[in-house]
Amino acid sequence: MRRILAGGLLAVTIAGCGVSTQQEVELGTQYMQQINAQLPIVQDPEVNRYINVLGDSIARLTARGDLPWQFFVVNSSEVNAFAVPGGYIYVNRGLIDRARNLSELAGVLGHEIGHVVKRHSIKQMQQQQGAQIGVTLGCVLLNVCNSQIAGAAINVAGGAIFAKFSRDDETQADEVGIDNVVRAGISPKGIPEMFQILLDERQADPSAVELWFGTHPTEESRIADTQRIIDKIDPAIMRTLTYNSPRFLEFKQRVQSLPAPPPTRSGH
Protein backbone atom coordinates (compact mmCIF):
# COMPACT_ATOMS: atom_id res chain seq x y z
CA MET A 1 0.00 0.00 0.00
CA ARG A 2 2.87 2.38 0.80
CA ARG A 3 4.29 1.76 -2.68
CA ILE A 4 0.91 2.47 -4.27
CA LEU A 5 0.56 5.74 -2.36
CA ALA A 6 4.10 6.73 -3.30
CA GLY A 7 3.36 5.97 -6.92
CA GLY A 8 0.21 8.04 -6.73
CA LEU A 9 2.03 11.03 -5.27
CA LEU A 10 4.74 10.81 -7.93
CA ALA A 11 2.12 10.59 -10.64
CA VAL A 12 0.29 13.65 -9.33
CA THR A 13 3.59 15.52 -9.31
CA ILE A 14 4.23 14.46 -12.90
CA ALA A 15 0.73 15.56 -13.87
CA GLY A 16 1.10 18.91 -12.19
CA CYS A 17 4.50 19.67 -13.72
CA GLY A 18 3.80 18.38 -17.19
CA VAL A 19 4.52 15.03 -18.77
CA SER A 20 7.60 14.86 -20.98
CA THR A 21 7.63 12.92 -24.25
CA GLN A 22 9.81 10.25 -22.62
CA GLN A 23 7.35 9.90 -19.74
CA GLU A 24 4.46 9.77 -22.20
CA VAL A 25 6.13 6.95 -24.13
CA GLU A 26 6.90 5.05 -20.90
CA LEU A 27 3.30 5.51 -19.80
CA GLY A 28 1.99 4.34 -23.16
CA THR A 29 4.32 1.35 -23.27
CA GLN A 30 3.22 0.15 -19.84
CA TYR A 31 -0.41 0.64 -20.70
CA MET A 32 0.01 -1.06 -24.08
CA GLN A 33 1.43 -4.12 -22.33
CA GLN A 34 -1.59 -4.25 -20.02
CA ILE A 35 -4.03 -3.80 -22.89
CA ASN A 36 -2.36 -6.49 -24.99
CA ALA A 37 -2.56 -8.89 -22.07
CA GLN A 38 -6.29 -8.22 -21.70
CA LEU A 39 -7.59 -7.83 -25.24
CA PRO A 40 -7.71 -10.45 -28.02
CA ILE A 41 -5.03 -8.88 -30.21
CA VAL A 42 -4.83 -10.32 -33.73
CA GLN A 43 -1.52 -12.15 -34.20
CA ASP A 44 -1.79 -12.76 -37.97
CA PRO A 45 1.48 -11.48 -39.54
CA GLU A 46 -0.14 -10.23 -42.77
CA VAL A 47 -2.84 -8.31 -40.94
CA ASN A 48 -0.32 -6.77 -38.56
CA ARG A 49 2.06 -5.89 -41.38
CA TYR A 50 -0.64 -4.08 -43.34
CA ILE A 51 -2.09 -2.07 -40.44
CA ASN A 52 1.40 -1.01 -39.33
CA VAL A 53 2.59 -0.05 -42.82
CA LEU A 54 -0.59 1.97 -43.36
CA GLY A 55 -0.46 3.53 -39.91
CA ASP A 56 3.24 4.36 -40.22
CA SER A 57 2.71 5.98 -43.62
CA ILE A 58 0.38 8.44 -41.89
CA ALA A 59 2.01 8.86 -38.47
CA ARG A 60 5.61 9.27 -39.60
CA LEU A 61 4.73 12.42 -41.53
CA THR A 62 3.17 14.18 -38.54
CA ALA A 63 4.87 16.55 -36.10
CA ARG A 64 5.42 13.56 -33.80
CA GLY A 65 6.77 11.13 -36.35
CA ASP A 66 9.59 10.13 -34.00
CA LEU A 67 7.28 8.37 -31.55
CA PRO A 68 7.50 4.54 -31.47
CA TRP A 69 4.22 4.16 -33.33
CA GLN A 70 2.55 0.75 -33.20
CA PHE A 71 -0.83 -0.30 -34.58
CA PHE A 72 -2.93 -3.22 -33.44
CA VAL A 73 -6.07 -4.97 -34.65
CA VAL A 74 -8.34 -6.22 -31.86
CA ASN A 75 -10.29 -9.37 -32.66
CA SER A 76 -13.57 -7.91 -31.43
CA SER A 77 -16.82 -7.43 -33.33
CA GLU A 78 -17.44 -4.24 -31.34
CA VAL A 79 -17.03 -1.12 -33.48
CA ASN A 80 -14.29 0.98 -31.93
CA ALA A 81 -10.81 2.45 -32.23
CA PHE A 82 -8.74 4.18 -29.59
CA ALA A 83 -5.37 5.80 -29.02
CA VAL A 84 -2.98 5.35 -26.10
CA PRO A 85 -0.31 7.95 -25.23
CA GLY A 86 3.07 7.48 -26.86
CA GLY A 87 1.80 6.31 -30.25
CA TYR A 88 -0.16 3.07 -29.71
CA ILE A 89 -3.30 2.84 -31.85
CA TYR A 90 -5.95 0.10 -31.68
CA VAL A 91 -8.63 -0.66 -34.27
CA ASN A 92 -11.31 -3.26 -33.65
CA ARG A 93 -12.14 -5.86 -36.26
CA GLY A 94 -15.75 -4.67 -36.17
CA LEU A 95 -14.72 -1.29 -37.53
CA ILE A 96 -12.58 -2.82 -40.28
CA ASP A 97 -15.57 -4.92 -41.32
CA ARG A 98 -17.53 -1.72 -41.92
CA ALA A 99 -14.81 0.14 -43.81
CA ARG A 100 -15.55 -0.11 -47.52
CA ASN A 101 -12.34 1.41 -48.83
CA LEU A 102 -8.83 2.50 -47.88
CA SER A 103 -9.92 6.10 -47.29
CA GLU A 104 -12.38 5.12 -44.57
CA LEU A 105 -9.89 3.01 -42.60
CA ALA A 106 -7.10 5.53 -43.10
CA GLY A 107 -9.43 8.29 -41.89
CA VAL A 108 -9.99 6.44 -38.61
CA LEU A 109 -6.23 5.94 -38.17
CA GLY A 110 -5.57 9.58 -39.05
CA HIS A 111 -8.10 10.69 -36.45
CA GLU A 112 -6.67 8.50 -33.67
CA ILE A 113 -3.13 9.55 -34.60
CA GLY A 114 -4.39 13.13 -34.25
CA HIS A 115 -5.32 12.48 -30.61
CA VAL A 116 -1.74 11.39 -29.91
CA VAL A 117 -0.17 14.25 -31.88
CA LYS A 118 -2.22 16.75 -29.88
CA ARG A 119 -1.53 14.88 -26.60
CA HIS A 120 -5.22 14.78 -25.77
CA SER A 121 -4.80 11.86 -23.35
CA ILE A 122 -2.08 13.67 -21.44
CA LYS A 123 -4.19 16.81 -21.28
CA GLN A 124 -7.09 14.72 -19.99
CA MET A 125 -4.98 13.26 -17.22
CA GLN A 126 -3.62 16.65 -16.22
CA GLN A 127 -7.17 17.96 -15.86
CA GLN A 128 -8.37 15.07 -13.69
CA GLN A 129 -8.53 15.14 -9.91
CA GLY A 130 -5.24 14.31 -8.22
CA ALA A 131 -6.35 11.09 -6.56
CA GLN A 132 -7.75 9.62 -9.75
CA ILE A 133 -4.75 10.46 -11.90
CA GLY A 134 -2.47 9.26 -9.11
CA VAL A 135 -3.97 5.79 -9.15
CA THR A 136 -4.04 5.66 -12.95
CA LEU A 137 -0.50 6.82 -13.56
CA GLY A 138 0.86 5.02 -10.52
CA CYS A 139 -0.50 1.73 -11.84
CA VAL A 140 0.86 2.01 -15.32
CA LEU A 141 4.09 3.93 -14.78
CA LEU A 142 5.30 2.09 -11.71
CA ASN A 143 3.46 -1.22 -12.10
CA VAL A 144 2.39 -1.10 -8.44
CA CYS A 145 -1.23 -2.20 -8.82
CA ASN A 146 -2.36 -5.79 -8.80
CA SER A 147 -3.74 -7.29 -11.98
CA GLN A 148 -7.35 -7.00 -10.82
CA ILE A 149 -7.08 -3.24 -10.34
CA ALA A 150 -5.13 -2.79 -13.56
CA GLY A 151 -7.56 -4.96 -15.49
CA ALA A 152 -10.51 -2.90 -14.27
CA ALA A 153 -9.19 0.03 -16.29
CA ILE A 154 -9.49 -1.92 -19.53
CA ASN A 155 -12.74 -2.79 -21.27
CA VAL A 156 -12.18 -6.03 -23.16
CA ALA A 157 -14.66 -4.87 -25.81
CA GLY A 158 -12.02 -2.43 -26.98
CA GLY A 159 -12.33 0.66 -24.80
CA ALA A 160 -9.82 2.16 -22.41
CA ILE A 161 -9.57 4.95 -19.90
CA PHE A 162 -7.90 7.06 -22.57
CA ALA A 163 -10.68 6.55 -25.09
CA LYS A 164 -13.28 9.20 -24.25
CA PHE A 165 -12.32 12.70 -25.34
CA SER A 166 -14.18 15.99 -25.20
CA ARG A 167 -16.10 17.26 -28.21
CA ASP A 168 -13.44 19.93 -28.72
CA ASP A 169 -10.73 17.25 -28.76
CA GLU A 170 -12.75 15.15 -31.20
CA THR A 171 -13.22 18.14 -33.49
CA GLN A 172 -9.50 18.90 -33.38
CA ALA A 173 -8.66 15.25 -34.08
CA ASP A 174 -11.02 15.37 -37.09
CA GLU A 175 -9.21 18.41 -38.48
CA VAL A 176 -5.76 16.99 -37.81
CA GLY A 177 -6.88 13.62 -39.18
CA ILE A 178 -7.78 15.20 -42.51
CA ASP A 179 -4.36 16.84 -42.70
CA ASN A 180 -2.69 13.57 -41.70
CA VAL A 181 -4.18 11.44 -44.46
CA VAL A 182 -3.77 14.10 -47.14
CA ARG A 183 -0.10 14.44 -46.22
CA ALA A 184 0.21 10.67 -46.66
CA GLY A 185 -1.33 10.81 -50.13
CA ILE A 186 -4.68 9.33 -49.11
CA SER A 187 -8.10 10.85 -49.77
CA PRO A 188 -9.84 12.26 -46.67
CA LYS A 189 -13.29 11.57 -48.12
CA GLY A 190 -13.54 8.44 -45.99
CA ILE A 191 -13.72 10.45 -42.75
CA PRO A 192 -17.26 11.83 -43.21
CA GLU A 193 -18.19 8.62 -45.04
CA MET A 194 -17.31 6.51 -42.01
CA PHE A 195 -19.27 8.83 -39.74
CA GLN A 196 -22.29 8.37 -42.00
CA ILE A 197 -21.93 4.58 -42.02
CA LEU A 198 -21.91 4.51 -38.23
CA LEU A 199 -24.79 6.95 -37.87
CA ASP A 200 -26.87 4.90 -40.30
CA GLU A 201 -26.05 1.74 -38.38
CA ARG A 202 -26.94 3.36 -35.07
CA GLN A 203 -30.43 4.01 -36.42
CA ALA A 204 -30.78 0.42 -37.65
CA ASP A 205 -29.10 -1.41 -34.75
CA PRO A 206 -27.92 0.86 -31.90
CA SER A 207 -26.36 -1.99 -29.90
CA ALA A 208 -23.94 -2.82 -32.72
CA VAL A 209 -22.14 0.52 -32.50
CA GLU A 210 -22.87 1.69 -28.96
CA LEU A 211 -19.22 1.38 -27.89
CA TRP A 212 -18.08 3.71 -30.67
CA PHE A 213 -20.66 6.34 -29.79
CA GLY A 214 -19.84 5.98 -26.11
CA THR A 215 -16.21 6.95 -26.77
CA HIS A 216 -16.64 9.15 -29.86
CA PRO A 217 -19.36 11.83 -29.63
CA THR A 218 -20.40 11.53 -33.27
CA GLU A 219 -23.33 13.41 -34.70
CA GLU A 220 -24.51 14.81 -38.01
CA SER A 221 -22.66 18.09 -37.46
CA ARG A 222 -19.31 16.29 -37.61
CA ILE A 223 -20.13 15.03 -41.08
CA ALA A 224 -20.89 18.55 -42.25
CA ASP A 225 -17.86 20.03 -40.49
CA THR A 226 -15.37 17.55 -41.94
CA GLN A 227 -16.92 17.78 -45.39
CA ARG A 228 -16.62 21.57 -45.25
CA ILE A 229 -12.88 21.27 -44.57
CA ILE A 230 -12.43 18.72 -47.36
CA ASP A 231 -14.32 20.94 -49.82
CA LYS A 232 -11.68 23.64 -49.29
CA ILE A 233 -8.84 21.39 -50.45
CA ASP A 234 -7.55 22.21 -53.93
CA PRO A 235 -9.31 19.88 -56.42
CA ALA A 236 -5.98 19.37 -58.19
CA ILE A 237 -4.56 17.95 -54.94
CA MET A 238 -7.64 15.82 -54.32
CA ARG A 239 -7.23 14.18 -57.73
CA THR A 240 -3.77 12.94 -56.75
CA LEU A 241 -4.94 11.22 -53.55
CA THR A 242 -5.63 7.48 -53.26
CA TYR A 243 -9.21 6.58 -52.37
CA ASN A 244 -8.99 2.79 -52.49
CA SER A 245 -6.52 0.05 -53.32
CA PRO A 246 -6.48 -3.68 -54.07
CA ARG A 247 -4.15 -4.13 -51.11
CA PHE A 248 -6.78 -2.77 -48.74
CA LEU A 249 -9.38 -5.16 -50.14
CA GLU A 250 -6.98 -8.08 -49.65
CA PHE A 251 -6.36 -6.93 -46.08
CA LYS A 252 -10.07 -6.75 -45.34
CA GLN A 253 -10.62 -10.23 -46.78
CA ARG A 254 -7.78 -11.52 -44.62
CA VAL A 255 -9.34 -10.00 -41.51
CA GLN A 256 -12.72 -11.49 -42.37
CA SER A 257 -11.12 -14.93 -42.75
CA LEU A 258 -9.76 -14.93 -39.19
CA PRO A 259 -11.37 -17.07 -36.47
CA ALA A 260 -14.51 -15.52 -35.02
CA PRO A 261 -13.99 -12.99 -32.22
CA PRO A 262 -14.24 -14.44 -28.71
CA PRO A 263 -17.22 -13.44 -26.53
CA THR A 264 -16.52 -10.20 -24.68
CA ARG A 265 -16.67 -9.93 -20.92
CA SER A 266 -18.83 -6.83 -21.24
CA GLY A 267 -21.74 -8.99 -22.29
CA HIS A 268 -22.12 -7.57 -25.81
C-alpha positions in Angstrom: 0.0 0.0 0.0 2.9 2.4 0.8 4.3 1.8 -2.7 0.9 2.5 -4.3 0.6 5.7 -2.4 4.1 6.7 -3.3 3.4 6.0 -6.9 0.2 8.0 -6.7 2.0 11.0 -5.3 4.7 10.8 -7.9 2.1 10.6 -10.6 0.3 13.7 -9.3 3.6 15.5 -9.3 4.2 14.5 -12.9 0.7 15.6 -13.9 1.1 18.9 -12.2 4.5 19.7 -13.7 3.8 18.4 -17.2 4.5 15.0 -18.8 7.6 14.9 -21.0 7.6 12.9 -24.2 9.8 10.3 -22.6 7.3 9.9 -19.7 4.5 9.8 -22.2 6.1 6.9 -24.1 6.9 5.0 -20.9 3.3 5.5 -19.8 2.0 4.3 -23.2 4.3 1.3 -23.3 3.2 0.1 -19.8 -0.4 0.6 -20.7 0.0 -1.1 -24.1 1.4 -4.1 -22.3 -1.6 -4.3 -20.0 -4.0 -3.8 -22.9 -2.4 -6.5 -25.0 -2.6 -8.9 -22.1 -6.3 -8.2 -21.7 -7.6 -7.8 -25.2 -7.7 -10.5 -28.0 -5.0 -8.9 -30.2 -4.8 -10.3 -33.7 -1.5 -12.1 -34.2 -1.8 -12.8 -38.0 1.5 -11.5 -39.5 -0.1 -10.2 -42.8 -2.8 -8.3 -40.9 -0.3 -6.8 -38.6 2.1 -5.9 -41.4 -0.6 -4.1 -43.3 -2.1 -2.1 -40.4 1.4 -1.0 -39.3 2.6 -0.1 -42.8 -0.6 2.0 -43.4 -0.5 3.5 -39.9 3.2 4.4 -40.2 2.7 6.0 -43.6 0.4 8.4 -41.9 2.0 8.9 -38.5 5.6 9.3 -39.6 4.7 12.4 -41.5 3.2 14.2 -38.5 4.9 16.6 -36.1 5.4 13.6 -33.8 6.8 11.1 -36.4 9.6 10.1 -34.0 7.3 8.4 -31.5 7.5 4.5 -31.5 4.2 4.2 -33.3 2.6 0.8 -33.2 -0.8 -0.3 -34.6 -2.9 -3.2 -33.4 -6.1 -5.0 -34.6 -8.3 -6.2 -31.9 -10.3 -9.4 -32.7 -13.6 -7.9 -31.4 -16.8 -7.4 -33.3 -17.4 -4.2 -31.3 -17.0 -1.1 -33.5 -14.3 1.0 -31.9 -10.8 2.4 -32.2 -8.7 4.2 -29.6 -5.4 5.8 -29.0 -3.0 5.3 -26.1 -0.3 8.0 -25.2 3.1 7.5 -26.9 1.8 6.3 -30.3 -0.2 3.1 -29.7 -3.3 2.8 -31.8 -5.9 0.1 -31.7 -8.6 -0.7 -34.3 -11.3 -3.3 -33.6 -12.1 -5.9 -36.3 -15.8 -4.7 -36.2 -14.7 -1.3 -37.5 -12.6 -2.8 -40.3 -15.6 -4.9 -41.3 -17.5 -1.7 -41.9 -14.8 0.1 -43.8 -15.6 -0.1 -47.5 -12.3 1.4 -48.8 -8.8 2.5 -47.9 -9.9 6.1 -47.3 -12.4 5.1 -44.6 -9.9 3.0 -42.6 -7.1 5.5 -43.1 -9.4 8.3 -41.9 -10.0 6.4 -38.6 -6.2 5.9 -38.2 -5.6 9.6 -39.0 -8.1 10.7 -36.4 -6.7 8.5 -33.7 -3.1 9.6 -34.6 -4.4 13.1 -34.3 -5.3 12.5 -30.6 -1.7 11.4 -29.9 -0.2 14.2 -31.9 -2.2 16.8 -29.9 -1.5 14.9 -26.6 -5.2 14.8 -25.8 -4.8 11.9 -23.3 -2.1 13.7 -21.4 -4.2 16.8 -21.3 -7.1 14.7 -20.0 -5.0 13.3 -17.2 -3.6 16.7 -16.2 -7.2 18.0 -15.9 -8.4 15.1 -13.7 -8.5 15.1 -9.9 -5.2 14.3 -8.2 -6.4 11.1 -6.6 -7.7 9.6 -9.8 -4.8 10.5 -11.9 -2.5 9.3 -9.1 -4.0 5.8 -9.1 -4.0 5.7 -12.9 -0.5 6.8 -13.6 0.9 5.0 -10.5 -0.5 1.7 -11.8 0.9 2.0 -15.3 4.1 3.9 -14.8 5.3 2.1 -11.7 3.5 -1.2 -12.1 2.4 -1.1 -8.4 -1.2 -2.2 -8.8 -2.4 -5.8 -8.8 -3.7 -7.3 -12.0 -7.3 -7.0 -10.8 -7.1 -3.2 -10.3 -5.1 -2.8 -13.6 -7.6 -5.0 -15.5 -10.5 -2.9 -14.3 -9.2 0.0 -16.3 -9.5 -1.9 -19.5 -12.7 -2.8 -21.3 -12.2 -6.0 -23.2 -14.7 -4.9 -25.8 -12.0 -2.4 -27.0 -12.3 0.7 -24.8 -9.8 2.2 -22.4 -9.6 5.0 -19.9 -7.9 7.1 -22.6 -10.7 6.6 -25.1 -13.3 9.2 -24.2 -12.3 12.7 -25.3 -14.2 16.0 -25.2 -16.1 17.3 -28.2 -13.4 19.9 -28.7 -10.7 17.2 -28.8 -12.7 15.1 -31.2 -13.2 18.1 -33.5 -9.5 18.9 -33.4 -8.7 15.3 -34.1 -11.0 15.4 -37.1 -9.2 18.4 -38.5 -5.8 17.0 -37.8 -6.9 13.6 -39.2 -7.8 15.2 -42.5 -4.4 16.8 -42.7 -2.7 13.6 -41.7 -4.2 11.4 -44.5 -3.8 14.1 -47.1 -0.1 14.4 -46.2 0.2 10.7 -46.7 -1.3 10.8 -50.1 -4.7 9.3 -49.1 -8.1 10.9 -49.8 -9.8 12.3 -46.7 -13.3 11.6 -48.1 -13.5 8.4 -46.0 -13.7 10.4 -42.7 -17.3 11.8 -43.2 -18.2 8.6 -45.0 -17.3 6.5 -42.0 -19.3 8.8 -39.7 -22.3 8.4 -42.0 -21.9 4.6 -42.0 -21.9 4.5 -38.2 -24.8 7.0 -37.9 -26.9 4.9 -40.3 -26.1 1.7 -38.4 -26.9 3.4 -35.1 -30.4 4.0 -36.4 -30.8 0.4 -37.6 -29.1 -1.4 -34.8 -27.9 0.9 -31.9 -26.4 -2.0 -29.9 -23.9 -2.8 -32.7 -22.1 0.5 -32.5 -22.9 1.7 -29.0 -19.2 1.4 -27.9 -18.1 3.7 -30.7 -20.7 6.3 -29.8 -19.8 6.0 -26.1 -16.2 7.0 -26.8 -16.6 9.1 -29.9 -19.4 11.8 -29.6 -20.4 11.5 -33.3 -23.3 13.4 -34.7 -24.5 14.8 -38.0 -22.7 18.1 -37.5 -19.3 16.3 -37.6 -20.1 15.0 -41.1 -20.9 18.6 -42.2 -17.9 20.0 -40.5 -15.4 17.5 -41.9 -16.9 17.8 -45.4 -16.6 21.6 -45.2 -12.9 21.3 -44.6 -12.4 18.7 -47.4 -14.3 20.9 -49.8 -11.7 23.6 -49.3 -8.8 21.4 -50.5 -7.5 22.2 -53.9 -9.3 19.9 -56.4 -6.0 19.4 -58.2 -4.6 18.0 -54.9 -7.6 15.8 -54.3 -7.2 14.2 -57.7 -3.8 12.9 -56.7 -4.9 11.2 -53.5 -5.6 7.5 -53.3 -9.2 6.6 -52.4 -9.0 2.8 -52.5 -6.5 0.0 -53.3 -6.5 -3.7 -54.1 -4.1 -4.1 -51.1 -6.8 -2.8 -48.7 -9.4 -5.2 -50.1 -7.0 -8.1 -49.7 -6.4 -6.9 -46.1 -10.1 -6.7 -45.3 -10.6 -10.2 -46.8 -7.8 -11.5 -44.6 -9.3 -10.0 -41.5 -12.7 -11.5 -42.4 -11.1 -14.9 -42.8 -9.8 -14.9 -39.2 -11.4 -17.1 -36.5 -14.5 -15.5 -35.0 -14.0 -13.0 -32.2 -14.2 -14.4 -28.7 -17.2 -13.4 -26.5 -16.5 -10.2 -24.7 -16.7 -9.9 -20.9 -18.8 -6.8 -21.2 -21.7 -9.0 -22.3 -22.1 -7.6 -25.8 
